[in-house]
């Protein structure tokens, strides 16, 4: 994709086709300081193989453009793909960051998976709070708490651009689902209204694009276009209308294809399960959790 150039900042999108995830590299063209948002680790559920092919594409771009990657940031604990945070930390020394609310997500799923892991967020280098400015060299990353899809969702504002993760999608697709543990359609309504309070010309970069109707991939819009055209929540949509629609819609959705594989890796900042005494690592798959 083309590099999107803003004042003092560039954005490059990378599309992970298998999970419809859009990953963003954001950097200062003068200093070459950079952050990456929502990196993906490849996982094949049939062979149960993990690979770093997509992460290596990001690293190749970093090297080709002489960038210094300060942080790999996740907008939330993803349920549809494994995070590439740990791989980027190991390969290029990037620090990892996520919302401080991740501790609640860890506690919920540590119980579901019956895992003995720390649930204090200590797996990440930095825990992010609402309104915090994360310094990545010459880049200021403003944290905007946007719970609803999960209780630990954040958007990231860099200059005039907002990276929305799974809170807000392209106008013809709508918003993130709210039926995961701790999710809330009411909270998501408030979060999106907070986004809509930003200047109309704020660029919006979404975390997924599912190409409804078979249209071409799209990942960039504006606050103004979202307010006018988002199919689920426009400027005049009431809380009651949105909450009822979202709950009715979510009740019909199947769980993400990689939910169990992703969650137990992502709640540990991308660390893969340790090998058992037979030299083999295992992922847990809780049975009959969805009806």
N, C-alpha and C positions, 0 to 999 in steps of 0.2 A: 504494500500500500504506500501511497505518497506520504511524505513527512508533512504533518500539519505544523505550520509555523505561526507562533504567536509572538507577541512582544517579549523578547528575552527568553523564549522557551520554545522547544520543539517537541512534538509528540509523534511517535511511530507506533502504529497498531500492528499486532501479530495475531492471526486468527488460528486457533486450534480447532480444526475441523471436526474432530471426533467428539468434542464436547461443546461445540459452538461457543467457545470462550474467546473473548477479545482481551489480549494482554497488551499493556501499554508500556513503552519505554519513553520516559520524559527526561529531557536534558537541557542544560544551558549551553547554547552553541559557542559561547565564548570560553567558559571555564571547562566544559566537557563533563561537568558533574551531572550525575544521573540517578534516577530511581526507576524501578520496575514495579508495576502494579498487577497483582493477581497472576503470577507466573504458574505454568502448568507442568506437571510431571506426567509423562506418558504412562498409561496402564492398560494392558490388554486383559480383560476379565476372563477370557477363554483359556489362554495359556498361563494366566496369572503372572505375567512378566511386567516388570517395571523397566522403563528406559528413560534416558535423558536426551533423547533426540531433539525435542522441542526446546529444552533448556539450552542445548548446545547451539541452536539457531540464535537464541538471544545473546549468548556469549560471543558468537561469531560477529554479530552486529556491534556489540560493545567493542571488540578488538578492532574491527574494521574502521570504526569511527573514533577511536582513541578516547572512549568514555571511561569515567571512573564511577562504578556503581556503588553508591552509598548504602541503599536500602532496597530490599525486596519486601514489599508491603502487600498484605492480603486485606481486602475490604471486609472479609468475614471468614468464618470456618465453612468452606465450601462443601456442598453435599453432592456435587456432580463431577468433580475431578480432583485428583491429588495435586497438592501444591508443590511448586518447584522451589520453595523458599530454602529448604535445607540444601538442595543441590547447588543453588547459586551461592549460598554461604560457603560451602565446601570448595567450590571451584574458583570463585573470584573474590571471596571475602566480604560479600555484602552482608550487612546486618539485617535482621528480620524484625518485622513490626506488625502489630495487629491491635485491635481495640482491647482496652483493659477489661471490657465486659466478657472477654473470652473465658474468664474463670467460671462463669455460670454455665457456659456451654460445655466446658470440660467436666464439670461436676455431673451434669445431666448424662453425658454419654459415657463417662467412666463407669457410672452405675449400670447403664444399659449393656455395655460391653464386658462388665465385670473386670475392668482393668485396674491394676495398681499403678497409677501414674500421678505425678504432681498435678494438682488442679489450681495452681496459683499463677499460671501464666509464665512460669520461669523458663519455659522452652524458647521463648522469644527474647531478643535483645532489648526491645523497647515495647512497652504497652502504651497505647495512645488514648488520650482522653479528649472529650469534646472541647473544641476551641483551641486545642494545643497546636503550636507551630513546630513541626519537626524540621530541624535544620539538616539538609543534605548538601553540605558544601554551600554553594551559592543559591541553592533552591530552598524556598520556604514551602512546606507542605502543610496546609491547614486542615485539621481534622474536623469533620462535620458528622456528629452522631446521627444515624438514620435507622433506628431500630424498626422492626416490623417483619421483614423477611426472616431475620433472626434477631435475637436481642443484642447481638454484638456487631451489627452492621455499621459501617462507616462509609461516608463518601470522602474523597480527597480533593481539596481545592488547591490548584496550583496556578497562580496568575488568574486569568479569566476563564480557566477551564475547570470543570468539575467531573471527576471520575466516579461514577455512581454505583459500580458493582452490580448487585442484583436488586437494588431498590427500584430503579427506574430504567425502563428499556426504551427502545425506539417507539415513537408515537403509535405506530400501527401494530405494536405487540402489547404494550401496556406497562405492567408493573410486576415485581417479584411475587411469588406465592408466599403465603403466610401460615402454612399448616405444619411447619416443623415445630418441635418442642420449643416453647418460648416465643414463637412467632405471634404476631398480632396485627390484624388488619387495621384496627384502630390506631396502633402505633405507626403503621406504614402510612396511613392517611396524613397524620401529623408530620411525619418525616418528609413526605413529598411536598406538602404545603410549605415546609421550611425551604425546600429547594426552590419552589416557585416564588419565594420571596426574594430570591437573588435577582440581579439585573437581567432584563430580558435577553441581552446579548451574550450572557454567559454560555460558553460552549459546554455541551454535555456529551461525555464519552461513556457509552454504556458497556456493561461487563459481559453481555451475551447478545448474540443476534441469531434468532432461529429462522430468519428469512421467510416470514409468513407468505403464503401464496406462491412460494417459489421465486420471490423477487431476489434481486442481487443483494449481496451482503451490504449492510449499512450499520454504522456504529457511532456516528456523530450527528448531533442535532443541537438545538438551543433551548434555553428555558422558555422562551416565547413560544416556540413551536410545540413544546410539550404541553404548555398550559392551554393552547388552542386546540390541539389535535390528539392528545393521548386518548386512546380508545377506552381506557378504564377510569382515568382521573383527569378531568379538565379543570379549568379555573372555577367553573360553576358547579362542579360535582359536589353534592353534599356528602357529609360523613356517612350518613345512613345509607345512601345509595351505594357508595363505594364498599363499605363494610359488608353489606348484604351480597353484592355482586362477587366480591373477593371470596367470601366464605362459600357461596354456592359453587363457584368455579373450582376452588381448592378441593372441595369434597369429591370432585369427579377426576382429579388428577392422580396418576400413578406416581409412586415414589421415583426419584431419579435413578437411573440405571446403575450408577456406581456409588450409591449413597453409603452403604456400609463400608466398602473398601476405602472410600475417600475420608469419611469422618474420623476413623480411628488413626489415620495418618495425619490428617490436617489438624486435629486437636493436639498434636505433638509437634507442630510447626514443620511438618513434612518429614519427620524422622520415621524411617521404616521400622517395622517390628524387629526386635532382636531375634537372633537365631536361637532355637531351642537346643537342648543338649545333643540332638541328633544332627545338628548343623543346618537345619531347615527352618526358615522363618514362616510364620503363619499369620493370616488375617482371620479375624473372627466374623462369623455371619449369624447374628441373632435370628432365630426362627420365629415365624408367626407374629412379628411385630406390626405388620400391616394387615388389615382385614378389608 
